[in-house]
Amino acid sequence: MLSTFYTVTINQIAGSGDNAGFVDGTSVQQYMSMNGNTPPSSLTNSQNKTRANIRYKNVIENLQSMGNIYVPEYSTSGGDINNPPSSITFTLEVERGDEILITRDELNSGAYLSGADAITRCVSRALMENRSNYTYSVFDPTLTPANINGVVGNSAIRHGTFVTTFNVGPLVSSLSDGANSCVVSKIV
């Protein structure tokens, strides 16, 4: 069986606090390398972008639970190192064709979803994930003061990337809300 291909678009879901950040396949460090090493404007923005990158990985992991599914490319509309994109679109390559796109339907006991419906459900599950006390590397752009203990110097980023614990809240509260924010199309 030859591979089949799908396009998946997730439209922005606004959130705040632990639910901020949306979904983004580009990490803070990748944004910095694309923008002349310009860091996020705050630790909060960096954490939100990290949350978005973790959510992207959760989406891919959920999809790959059905079989060999690859993401050869993704793109975002809008967004930058401090702001979430308005949408993320990615191509899925389903290595063994549509036959592996099967997942349980939690809303109908004993039923299964297939094809585009299975993809939508996996994305919806990922958007509902709530990870409390998640340990992950975060880039802290906080500058040291220019005057420390009477020694005058230059402000500089002193923290950089460090491992910390924070929460990655859900973007949606139900599978139907997740499905409403997701558009899946088979590429013919």
C-alpha positions as CSV (number, residue, x, y, z in Angstrom):
1,M,0.0,0.0,0.0
2,L,1.3,3.4,-0.9
3,S,1.3,6.4,1.5
4,T,-1.6,8.7,1.7
5,F,-1.4,12.4,2.5
6,Y,-3.5,14.8,4.5
7,T,-3.4,18.5,5.3
8,V,-4.3,19.5,8.9
9,T,-5.0,23.1,9.9
10,I,-5.6,24.1,13.5
11,N,-7.0,27.6,13.9
12,Q,-5.9,29.6,16.9
13,I,-7.5,29.0,20.2
14,A,-6.8,31.9,22.6
15,G,-5.9,31.1,26.1
16,S,-4.2,32.8,29.1
17,G,-2.0,31.7,31.9
18,D,-1.2,27.9,31.7
19,N,-3.5,27.7,28.7
20,A,-1.6,30.4,26.7
21,G,0.7,29.8,23.7
22,F,-1.5,28.0,21.2
23,V,0.3,25.4,19.0
24,D,3.6,26.1,17.3
25,G,6.2,23.7,15.7
26,T,9.0,26.3,16.0
27,S,10.9,26.4,19.3
28,V,12.1,29.5,21.1
29,Q,15.7,28.7,20.1
30,Q,14.7,28.3,16.4
31,Y,12.9,31.6,16.4
32,M,16.0,33.2,17.9
33,S,18.3,31.8,15.3
34,M,15.9,33.0,12.5
35,N,15.8,36.5,14.1
36,G,19.4,37.4,14.8
37,N,19.4,35.8,18.2
38,T,16.7,38.3,19.5
39,P,15.2,36.6,22.6
40,P,11.6,36.7,23.7
41,S,10.7,39.9,25.5
42,S,9.8,38.2,28.8
43,L,10.0,34.8,30.6
44,T,6.2,34.6,30.3
45,N,6.4,34.9,26.5
46,S,9.2,32.3,26.4
47,Q,7.1,29.9,28.6
48,N,4.1,30.4,26.3
49,K,6.1,29.7,23.2
50,T,7.5,26.6,24.9
51,R,3.9,25.5,25.8
52,A,3.0,25.9,22.1
53,N,6.0,23.8,21.1
54,I,5.1,21.1,23.6
55,R,1.5,21.1,22.3
56,Y,2.7,20.6,18.7
57,K,4.7,17.6,19.9
58,N,1.6,16.3,21.7
59,V,-0.4,16.6,18.5
60,I,2.2,14.6,16.5
61,E,2.5,12.0,19.2
62,N,-1.2,11.5,19.3
63,L,-1.3,11.1,15.6
64,Q,1.6,8.6,15.6
65,S,-0.3,6.4,18.1
66,M,-2.2,5.1,15.1
67,G,0.9,4.1,13.1
68,N,3.7,5.4,11.0
69,I,2.6,9.0,10.4
70,Y,5.2,11.6,9.4
71,V,5.1,15.4,9.2
72,P,7.3,16.4,6.4
73,E,6.4,20.1,6.6
74,Y,4.4,22.6,8.6
75,S,3.7,26.3,8.4
76,T,2.3,28.9,10.6
77,S,0.3,32.0,9.8
78,G,1.5,35.1,11.7
79,G,3.1,34.8,15.0
80,D,6.6,35.4,16.1
81,I,8.8,34.7,19.1
82,N,6.4,36.7,21.4
83,N,3.0,36.0,19.8
84,P,1.1,32.8,18.8
85,P,0.4,32.2,15.2
86,S,-3.2,32.6,14.0
87,S,-3.1,29.0,12.6
88,I,-0.8,26.1,12.0
89,T,-1.0,23.8,9.0
90,F,0.9,20.6,8.5
91,T,1.1,17.8,6.0
92,L,0.7,14.2,7.2
93,E,2.2,11.3,5.4
94,V,0.4,8.1,6.4
95,E,3.0,5.5,5.5
96,R,0.7,2.5,5.0
97,G,-2.3,4.3,3.8
98,D,-5.7,5.0,5.2
99,E,-6.1,1.5,6.7
100,I,-4.0,2.4,9.7
101,L,-6.1,5.5,10.5
102,I,-8.3,3.9,13.2
103,T,-9.0,5.1,16.7
104,R,-11.7,4.6,19.4
105,D,-14.6,6.9,19.5
106,E,-14.9,7.9,23.2
107,L,-18.3,9.5,22.5
108,N,-19.9,6.2,21.2
109,S,-19.2,3.1,23.1
110,G,-17.7,0.3,21.0
111,A,-17.4,2.5,17.9
112,Y,-14.3,3.5,16.0
113,L,-13.3,6.4,13.8
114,S,-11.3,6.2,10.6
115,G,-9.6,8.4,8.0
116,A,-10.0,12.2,8.5
117,D,-12.3,11.6,11.5
118,A,-9.6,9.6,13.3
119,I,-7.0,12.4,12.6
120,T,-9.4,15.0,13.9
121,R,-10.0,13.0,17.1
122,C,-6.3,12.6,17.7
123,V,-5.7,16.3,17.3
124,S,-8.7,17.0,19.6
125,R,-7.3,14.7,22.3
126,A,-3.9,16.5,22.1
127,L,-5.6,19.9,22.5
128,M,-7.3,18.7,25.6
129,E,-4.1,17.5,27.3
130,N,-3.3,19.0,30.6
131,R,0.2,18.6,31.9
132,S,0.7,19.8,35.4
133,N,4.2,20.2,36.9
134,Y,5.8,19.4,33.5
135,T,9.6,19.5,33.6
136,Y,11.1,21.0,30.5
137,S,13.9,23.4,29.3
138,V,12.8,27.0,29.0
139,F,14.8,29.9,27.8
140,D,14.8,32.8,30.3
141,P,15.6,36.1,28.7
142,T,15.8,38.0,32.0
143,L,18.6,40.6,32.0
144,T,20.8,41.2,35.0
145,P,20.8,44.8,36.3
146,A,23.6,47.0,34.9
147,N,24.6,47.8,38.5
148,I,25.1,44.9,40.9
149,N,26.4,45.5,44.4
150,G,28.0,48.8,43.3
151,V,29.8,47.2,40.3
152,V,28.8,48.9,37.1
153,G,28.6,46.7,34.0
154,N,26.5,45.8,31.1
155,S,23.1,44.2,31.3
156,A,23.2,40.6,30.0
157,I,21.1,37.5,29.8
158,R,22.4,35.4,32.7
159,H,19.9,32.6,32.8
160,G,19.5,31.4,29.3
161,T,18.0,27.9,29.0
162,F,17.3,26.1,32.2
163,V,15.2,23.2,33.3
164,T,12.1,24.2,35.2
165,T,8.6,22.9,36.2
166,F,5.5,24.6,34.8
167,N,2.0,23.8,33.6
168,V,0.9,23.2,30.1
169,G,-2.9,23.7,30.2
170,P,-5.5,22.4,27.7
171,L,-6.6,24.6,24.8
172,V,-10.1,23.1,24.6
173,S,-12.4,21.6,27.2
174,S,-14.1,19.0,25.0
175,L,-13.5,16.8,22.0
176,S,-16.1,18.7,20.0
177,D,-14.4,22.0,20.7
178,G,-11.1,20.5,19.5
179,A,-12.8,19.2,16.3
180,N,-14.3,22.7,15.6
181,S,-10.8,24.2,15.6
182,C,-9.3,21.6,13.3
183,V,-9.7,21.1,9.5
184,V,-8.5,17.9,7.9
185,S,-8.4,17.3,4.1
186,K,-7.1,14.4,2.2
187,I,-4.6,15.3,-0.5
188,V,-5.7,13.6,-3.7
